[in-house]
């Protein structure tokens, strides 16, 4: 490849990136103040937390910082407790509650959402056992640990019945009081795997340097999104376009992978103002 051709390709890539950024519309508030204010708890790793150096970080904070940069704004994070976020939007205390909300009819009466993630349950196992989870019913014949009273506790019962209905080896459910107990059971070979929230499992894979690895497959999948005040189409449009620009240029994937959130990625951000909009 000639230097001239390489230079031309680089110029085209730069132009494409510039156009993408320019297509992200600023909300009136951001255009006027030059600041994108988001409400956030700063208390839910890996999405948002304060690191050992006292710095605000996490997947949500990095994505918000990148989006603010796209629209030429400074990011300002206002720490708000989760239950106060939707009332705060309704009262115009802030325009963006950047958290991982699930959409419900009750919430959609007061806010709209920009979906940018998906939640669900996954199974983690030790690296040496990963290859043993195969086929259409990978959990059959396995000892799977869950935390008592969680969504996993109830979902695994369905999987137990599914293995029996299909004449597969029995799935053995093991119940533990806390997450640390399930992890220790998996690491000490008392269970073959653990079923838990995808985000928590992915983050543990990263922070534990792969002591447990997440298996392919997401159970009980549901989209998650950022909340804006009901009818605030300008802010929703800015977030939707900005997130899709970050998806297109690879920033989104880089951030998500950094925090072990690969299973939570979606292909395209989208606005939801009624339950039928969910994908």
Buried (B, 14 or more C-beta within 10 A) or exposed (E): EEEEEEEEEEEEEEEEEEEBBEEBBBBEBBBEEEEBBBBBBBEBBBBBBBEEEEEBBBBBBBBBBBBBBBBEBEBEBBEBEBEBBBEBBEEEBBBBBBBBBEBEEEBBEEBBBBBBBBBBBBBBBBEEBBEEBEEEBBBBBBBBBBBEEBBBBEBBEEBBEBBEEEEBEEBBBBBBEEBEBBBBBBBEEBBBBBBBBBBBBBBBBBEBEEBBBBBEBBBBEEBBBBBBBBEBEBBBBBBBBBBBBBBEBEBBBEBBBBBBBBBBBBEEBBBBBEEEBBE
